[in-house]
Amino acid sequence: AIVPKGVHPFFEDTRIGAEEEAASLGVTFEWQAPAQLDAALQVKMIEDLITKQVNAIVISPNEPTSVIDLINDGMSKGILMMTFDSDSPDSDRVMYIGTDNKTAGQVQGETMREALGGSGKIGIITGGLGALNLNERIEGFRETVGPDIEIVEVVATDDDLQKGLGVSEALLRAHSDLNGVACVSATGGPTLAQVLQGPEFADRELTIVAFDDLQDVLDAIEAGIIYATMVQRPVQMGKLSISQSYEILTQGLVPECALLDTGVTVVTADNLESYTK
């Protein structure tokens, strides 16, 4: 079973990759997505899967600490427990599959620094404030964006598109002198791009470096609204979640590395038609 943070377009690519790999290996696969990005709801789903005694559970934790006891409990009962997309490193999980998020944040910071010429004022739009993967991206971003770029505020959408619109509007109203915005989750780019196309902010010139490749983000890059986006490999996360689980379960292989980095690609107008995920 795979348990993402919740229902979100980003995770649809993961589901597609997992279903393809499960079909090719001939294994039974369950996709259990919480209706909201809610840690308590996710915990309940994982508890039910442990009770069902599935062979493996791969989780993208909403909060890293919320699943520690569950992961350890599952492992003690002979269930293979792994994470993808977002990690719970203090648990007994066997492997994390996904983006090295601090490194991805560093790449995003370098991209923003180069685009702004090394100086300016920026805001950060994140998803959930408790999500380890997003906080690692912010940490990496801060390390590389440069000393002459001031981060004036970090705001959160909770990865809710409707809330993201309000958060984006509020950020732009509060800071009329922003030069750029970094969006470290999939929700910030689409909502910010939509807000910037409204009459109130039509004259604002911002350098936006987003995350992930939802269609609204790609359209905004093509239109010149978003400068670049950090594209993860969610299809590969799904495929590898199934294939690595299968190999460990059937062959007893202990993975050489507990962190399997699927990487990111910086997508701009220059490679919009040629990148892969």
N, C-alpha and C positions, 0 to 999 in steps of 0.2 A: 504494500500500500504506500501511496505517496500522499502526504498531507501538506499542502501549501499554506501560506499565511491566510489566504482567503480567496474570494472570487475576484479575479483581476485579469485584464487582457494579457499581461506579461506571462502569467502562469498557464495560459492556454497553449503557448508554444511548448512549455515544459510537458504538459499533458499529451500533446501530439507526439512529441519525441518518445515519451514513455510508452504510449500505446503502440507505436511502430516497433519499438524494441521488444516489448512483451509479446507481440504477435509473431515476430521473427524467431523468438526463443521458445514459443509455445507455453508461456507461463500465464497464470491468472493474475490480473492486475486490478487494483481498486484505486480510484481517485477520490479522496475525501477532502473537499474544500469547505471550510467554514463560510457561512453566508456573509459574515463581516470579519474584518481583520481584528479579531478579538482573541486574546491569549486564553481566557477561560473557556471559550467555546472550542478552541483548538485542543486544549487539554482534554476536554470531555471526549472528543473524537478519538484521540490517541488512546485514552483509557479503554474505550470500546474496542478498538483494534487489538489491544493487548489481551483483552478478555476473550476475543475471538481466536487468539493464538495464530495470527497470520505469521508467515515466516520472516518477513522483513518489513520495517516501517522506515520511510525516509521523510524527514520533516524539514520544513522551512520555518523555524520558530519565530513567532511574533515578538517574543521576549526570550533571551537566552536562558534566564534562570527559571522561567516558568515550566520548562520541560526537563530539567535536570533529573528530578526524582523519577519521572516517567521513563526517560531513556535508561536510567540505571536499573529500574524495575524490569523493563522489557529485556534488557541484556541478561539479567539474573534468571529470567524465565526462558532463556534460549532463543529469544527473538533478536534478529540482527537489527540494530538501531543505527541509522545514519542520518546526516543532515545534508541539505542542499540549499543553495541561494543565501541562506542566513544560518550561522553556526551557533552551537551551544558548546563552546570549547571546554568548559569545566565539567561536562558530563562524560560518561563512558562511551559515547558514540564512537563507532569504529572508523568512520571516514566522513569528511566534509567534501561535497562536490559542488563546485561553483566558482564564482569570481573571487579572486584574492582582492577583497574589497578595499583594503588600505592602498594596495598598489593601484587599483582602479581610480581611487580618489586622487592619488598622486598624479596620474596621467591627466585627470580632469583639471587639477590645479595648474599643471604645466600648460595645458591647452588654453585655459583662461588667461594665464599670465602672458603668453605669447600674443593672444588676440587683443589684449588691452595695452600691449607695449610695456608691461611691467608695473603700471600704477593705476589707481582708481579706487572707487568705492563699490562694493558689491553686497548683495544679499544671498542667503542660501535658503532654498526651499527643500525641506526633507519630507519624509513620509511619517512614520511613527517615531516619536522621540525615544522609545525604548528599544528599537530594532538595532541589534548589534551590527548588522551589515551596513546600515546607513550611517551609523556613528563611526564605523571604521572608514567609510568613504570620506566623511567630513574631516576626520583626523588626518588622513592622507592628503586631502585637499589643502588643509591649513599648512601642512608642512612644505608644500611646493608652490603655492600661489605667489609667494614672494612677500618681502617685508613692506613694500610700498603699495600693496593692495589691501585696503581696509575692509574687513567683514563687519558690516554695521548691524546685521540682525540675522538670526536663524529662525525660520517659521516652519510649522508642521501642518501638513494636509491630512494626516492619518490615512493617506492613500485613498481618500474619498474625493472623487472628481468634483462634486458639488461644493464641498468644503474648500477644495483647492482653488476654485474661482474666487471665493471670498478672501482667502488668505493672500492670493496673488494681488488682488485689488488693494487690500490693506497695506501690503508691503510697498507697492508703488506710490500710494498716497502718502505714506509715512516718510518716504525717502525720495524726494523729487530729484536728488542729485546722484542717483545710482548710475554707475556706468555699466554694470553687468549683474547677472543673476546666475548662480549655479544651482541646478536642480539635481539632487542626488537620488531621487526615486523616479519611477516611471510616471507618476501623476503630475509632477510639477511642470514639466515641459508643455504638455497639451493644455493645461489650464492657464498657464502664463501666456502662451501664444494666443489663446482665445481672448483673454483680457486685453492684450495689446492690439487686437484688431477692432476693439470697440472705440467709439468716438472720444471717450475721455482721455485715452492714452495714445491716440493715433500719432501724435508728434513725438513720442518718447523714442529715443534711440538707445537700445540696450544690446550688449553682447550677452547672449544666452548660451550657456553650455549645459545641455540636458543629459538625461540618462535613459537608456533603452530606446527602442525604435517603434513605438506605437505609430500608427499611420498618421495621426495628427502631428507628430513630431517630424516625420519625414516630409509631410506636406509643408510644414513651417520652414524646414531647411530649404526646400525648393523655392519657397516664396521669399527667402531672405530674412525671415523673422528670427529663426534660431540659427546660430552660427555652427554649432557642432553638437553631437550627442555621443555618449559612451555606450556602445552596443555590446551587451552581454551575449552569451550563447545559451539561451534557455532551452532550445531544442536538444542541444548536447547534454545539458543538465538532466533532462528527462531520460534520454537514451542511456547515459552513464549511470544514473540512479538504478535503472533496471539491470543493466549488464554487469555492473560491479556487484550488486546484491546477488545476482545469479551465480557469478563466479565464486564468490565467497561461500555461498551456501552449498553449492554442488561440488566444488573442488577443494574446499577447506583452505583457500588461499588467504593468507594474512597480507593485507596490502602493505607494500613497502613504504608508502607515504600516506599519512592520515589526512592530507590536504591535497585535493585534486583540482588544480586551478584550470578553469575553462577559458579564462582570458577575456579581454575586451578589445573592441576595434573602435577607433575614433572615426566617426562618420561625419563628413562635411559634404558640401555640394559637389566636391571633386570626386568622391567615390560613392555617391548616393546610389548609383545603379549597379555597383559591382561588388559590394561587401556581402559576406555570408554570415550566417549564425547557426 
